[in-house]
Amino acid sequence: MKNTNPGARYERGGGRRAATALLPLLLTALAACQSGGQAEAGGAKGTGSPAPIATPVFETRLDGQLSAASKATAAAGSSAFTATVSYGSAHGTAVDTSTGTQDYAADTARAERELTIPRRFPDDAASDLGGRAGGSAVRETYEVQGNRVDYLTRQGDWLRYSSRASMDIVDDFEGALVRAGDSAPYGGTLAEVVRTAHATKQPAKGAHGVRTYELSVPPRTAAPALPRAFQHALLYFEGSEQITLTVVLDKQGRLLRAGADYTPALAALHKEGRLKGVTSLKAEYVLTGHGTTKVPAPAAGAAGGKLRDAEQALTRLTEVKPGACGSADTGLGGSLSLVRVVPCGKGADVRVFGQVEVKETIQDNPDGVADRKAGDRCRTKFDTAPAAWVNRARPAGTFYTGGGASSSSSYTGPDVDIEGAYACYVELSGRR
């Protein structure tokens, strides 16, 4: 199983405070379904031009009108968009906003992402989002060209992520590759949800031919608009609660706005140790400039700019040498499964002080066993590590484990084999 970020968090003399659920292979299969069978030559997923709309959206059967609206939106050729996810708490709201432009015909997009987290926001939830409570706003730039996603680092060079990377690493790229959308050039938004939703009652008619649909969708259907790290809870949601979805179309049936309230799914996220302290969770997607928006030509690698293949530029956290430092400035949504190895100075976000392996046979439920054993072994390494490796830990006296394990058993006995690799690391004051 793949590495996660963060793994478990520990304090000196204390136990585990939080654990991250590992995403199953279903997420990888879902991503493969979205991008499979689409050409990457020249970076394009599609044919280079939107499909014509055979039947006007509002003349389509009711349960197919939102899917038809997605096609009508693409047929316009281009749009400007703003996608927002808001995480409310008793001490303020963290807001993750992506603003950009997209060209449906060329299958390209450019977006600026900004994550702001208030000072008193829950620390563990802030870490789940890839930021720090009260820290500087996280600002990122992405360019999408078909199934390729380019990320602009703080140093001014670009990292290129491709769905054609080696099979042993492409799963770790999903935090970036989710930006390559299926329903629109820029992915990870409510555009993906609207396309697969089915209206069950007639929309309300408003001024200028605008129509508003109110419907409920299963959490599984709504999952693609949330960050990858939070989708597992929705894909395996066991409750009866639904996600409320509002969709607004213009008189031509093109998408203007979509909003979703994910608050009913928070209990499932909390059960997985995610977003503790978050009390409301909402997403919004707004489109303007249909057919008139100008999308700039991709800048990645242009005019002599440095462009690096992410597969070559990044290192697994579980392969970073003890004492070395890494940067989370990768465009992977805060994940530390892969990092850029950097000098241990201002640009470093984490410092690894040990690597541990867990490999043994038990006669018990294997869930969490490897994580606990890795935490115990990392605590020993933390207590004996050179002071220079751990004295900048933030919070002081706190360390983390990052990694994952697999388990297997035979049909003939109670023995269960568990095996995994973990990094022992501290987060530094420079993190975000």
N, C-alpha and C positions, 0 to 999 in steps of 0.2 A: 504494500500500500504506500501511497505517496506521502511526502512530507507535508506538514501543515504549519501555519503560523497564526498565533504562537502555539506551541504545543501546550505544555503545562507550566504554570507559573508557581514558583516557590519562594518562600522567604526564609531567611536564616532562622533556624530553630523552629520553623513552622512546617505545616503540611501544604499540600497542593491547594491553590486557590481557585484555579479555573482550568478547564480542559477543553480542547477543541475537538469536535467530531470530525472523523475522516470521511470525505465524500466517497461514496461507492462508485463502482464502475458505471452506474446508470447515467451519471452526469456526463461521462466521457461519451457514452453511446448517444446521449441526447445531442451533444455537440457534433458528433459525427453525422447524425441524421440531418442536422441543419446545414452542414457544409458539404456533405457527400454528393458526388456526382456533378459538382460544379467546377468549371474550368478555372485554372489558376494562371493560365498563359496570359501574360500582360497584367496579371493581378485581378482579372475580372471573374466574378462568380457567375454572371449571367451572360446574355447574348449581346449586350451593348446597347439595347434599346428596350424601353418598357413594353410589355405586352398590351395590345390594344384592348379596350373595354368593349365587349360585344353587347352587353346589356346594361343600361343605366342602373346605378346602384339601387335606387329606390323601386325599381321594377323587378329586382331580384327577390326570390323568396326571403321572408323575414330572417330565417335562421342563417342565411348566407350573405346578408347585407354587409356585415362587418368585414368579412373576407373580401367581398367585392370592393369595399371602401379602401382596403389596403392596396388593391390593384389600381384603383382610380387615383390614389395618392401617388403611387409610383409613376403612373402614366403622365402626371404633370411634369415630370422630368427632374425637378429639384425642389428643395425646401430648406428653410432655416429651422433649427429645432432647439428646444431646451428640455432637458430631462432632469428631474429633481427627485431625490429620495430624502425624506425628512424623518429623523429619529428623535422623537420627543421623550423627555424625561422630566422628573420633578425639578431639575435644576437647569433647564434650558434645552434647546433643540439643536442637534447636529444636522447640518444640511450638506448634501452631496449633489452638486449641480454640474451637468455637462451641457455646454452651449456650443453650437457649431452649425455647419452647413453640410448638405449631402446632395450628390448628383446620382439619381437612380439609374440613368442611362449608362454612365461611365462606371457605376458601382464604386464611387469614391466618397470619402467624407473627411472632414477635419473637425476636431472638437477640442475645446479647452475645458478641463475638469477642475473644479474647486471644491474642496472639503473643508468646512469650518466646524470646529467643535468648541463649545463654550467652556469656560474655565472649570465649572463645577460639574460638568458632565461625568457620568460614571467611568472610572479609569479603564476597567476591563472592556467595556463597550467601546470606548474610544480606540483601544488597541484592536478590537475586532474590525473596526472601520479602517484601520491602517493609519491612524493619527494619534494625537495626544491631546488630552483635555487642556484647553487653554493655550495650546501651542500655535505656532504660525499656521496659517491656512495652507493646506496641501494643494499645490497647483500643478497640473499635468497637461501635456499636449499629446494628442494622438492623431495619426493619419491612417485612414483605411483605404486599401486598394484591393478590392475583391476579398480574398481569403488571407491577405497579408495585413498586419497591423504594425505600424512604426510608432515608436515612443521616443519623445525628445527628453533626454536626461538633463539634470541641472547643470552638467558640464557642457551642454550644447551639442553633444553628439546624439545620434539616433540609434536605437536598438530595433532590429527587425524581427518580428515573430511571424512564423509561417506554419500553416497547418500541415505542411509537408516535412516538418522536422522529424528527427528520428523518433521511432515509436516509444523509446524508453524515456523521452523527455517531453514529448508534445503534450502529455496530460498536464504537466506543470505550467504550460503556456496558457492554459485556459483563462487565467485572470486577465490576460491581454487579448487573446483571440476572441473572447466574448464581444469585443468591440466590433468585430466583423459580423454584421447582422444578417439575418435571413429575410426578414420582412422589410428592412430598410438597410441602406449601406452601413449606418452606424447602429450597432446592436446593444443588447442589454437594456432595452427600454420597453415601455408599454406597447410599442409598435408590434412586438412579438406576441403580446397577449391579445391585442385587438384582432389580429389576423385569425386566431384560432378560436375566438369567442363566438358564441351563438346567441343572438338576441331572441328573447321569448315573448316580448310584448312590443307593440308599436311605439316608435319614438315620439317624444313630444316635439311639436313643431313650434319654431320661434321665428323671429324677424329675419328677413332676407333669406328665407329658405333653410335656415339652420335647423338641424334635427338633433335631439339629445336622447341617447339610449341609456337606460338604467338597467343593469342586470347584475347577477351574481355568478361567479365562476369558482370552480374548485381551486384550492390552493395550488394543486399541481399545475393547473393551466396558467396560473398567475406567476409561477416561479421565475420565468426568464427575465423579468424586469428587476429582480433583486441581484445584488452581488453574488458571485458563484458560491462564496463561503456560506451563504444563508439559504441556498436552494434546497439542500438536503432535507431540512425540516418540512418544507412545503411538498416536496416530491413524495415524501412518505407520511404525509399528514393523516392522522387517524381519526380526527374529530369530524363533526358534522358541520362545523362553521364554514361559511363561504366568504370569499373576498368580494366586496362591493366594487363594481366597475362602472364608471361613467364615461361615455364616449360621445363626443360632439363632432358632427360632420357638417360641411358647408352645403350649399344648395346643389353642388355638383357631386356630392357624395364623397368628398375628400376629407381626410382626417384633419381636424383642427386642434382637438384637445382630448386627452384621456386622463382619468384619475382613478386611483385604486387605493382602498384602505386595507392594509395588511395587518392591522392591529389584532384581528381574531387569531392570527397565526403566531403571535408573540409567545404564547405559553409553550408552544412546541419548540421555538427557538431557545427559550430559557431552559427548557428541559435538556437541551443539547449543550448548555453552558454558553450560549450565544446571547449577546445584547442584554445582559443582566442590567436591570435598572432602566431600560427603555420601556416606556409605557404606551407609546403610539408609534405607528410605522405607516407612512403614506408615500405614494409615488405619483408623479404627474409628468405628462409629456405634452408639449405644446409645439405646433407647427405653424409657420407663417411663410409668406413668399413663395407659394406654390407656383412653380414654373418660371419665376422671375429671379430667384436667388442665384447668384454667381458663386460657384465653388472654386476656390483657388487651386492652382495646380499643385500637386504634392511637392513639399519642400525637402523631404527626406532624401539626403544624398545629392541634392541639387547644389549648384554653384560651389562645388568642392567641399560641401559639408560632409562630415564623417558619418558613415553608416556602417554599423557592425551587425553581424549575424548574432542573434541572441543565444543561439546554441553554442557559439564559440566564446561569447563574452561573459556568460554567467556560469556560476559554480553552485552545485548543490550545497546547502548548508551542512549536510552530513559529510561533506568531503572537504570542508575548509579546515586547514591545519590549526591546531590549538595555538592560541596566541595571535592569530590573524584576525583582521576585521573585515566586515562586509557592509555594503550599502544596500538599502532597500529601495533605492531609486531605480526601479526596474520597469515600472508600468504594470506590475502584476497585482495591483489592488491591495497592496500592503502585505502580500504573502512573502514569507521568508524561505519558502522551499528552495528558491534560487536567489542568489545574491551576486553582486559585483564585488569581488575581492579588491579592497582599497587600502591605502595606508591608514594606520590607526590615528587619524587626526580629525579635523573638523567635519569631513564628509562621511565619517563612519557612523553607522546606525547600530551595529551590533559587534560584539567581540566574542569569539568562540574560545572557551577555556578547556574544552575536552570533547572527545567523541567516545561514545559507549555503544556496545552491541549487546543485545539480549538474545540468547539462544539456549533454550532448555526445554525439557519435557515436564509437563505438570499433569495432574489428575483433577482438574477443576475447570470451572467456567473461565475461558481465556480472556474475556472482555476486560480490558483495562490493566491486565496483569503486566504486560510488557511496559506500558507507560509508567506504572508505579515502580517497577524495578529500575527502569531507566532514570526516573527521578531520584531514587535512592543513590544510585551510582554517581549521578551528576552532583548530588549534594556532597558526597565525599570529595569529588574533584574540586568543587567550589571551595570547600574548607581548606584545601591544600594548594590551591592555585596561586601563582605569583601575584602579589598585590597589584602590580601594574595591569594585570589582565582583568581584574574584577572591581577595582576601586572606583570606577566611574559608573557602576551599575545604577540604573534608574528604574524604580526606586532603589535606594541604597539597601544592600543586603538581599537583593532579590535576583534570582536567576530563572532561566526558562529551559525547557527541553523542547526540541523540535525534531520530529521524525515520525516514523510509523512502523507497524509490525504486521505480520501475517500469522495465521495459525492454521494447522492442519491436524487431522486425526484419522485413525484407521477405523475400519468397521468392526474390528475384532477385540478392541479393548478400550479402557478409559483414558489412555494416554493422549495428550494433546501437545503437539510441538508448536512452540512459539518462537518467532525469530524476527528481529528488527534492528534497525540502526538509528541512532539518535545523536544529535548535537547538543552539547551543553553550552549555553551562551548567556550573556548579559546584554540588556539594551542600554545604550549609551545616552548621554545627555543630548547628543546631537540628533536623536531620532525625532524626525519631524520638527 
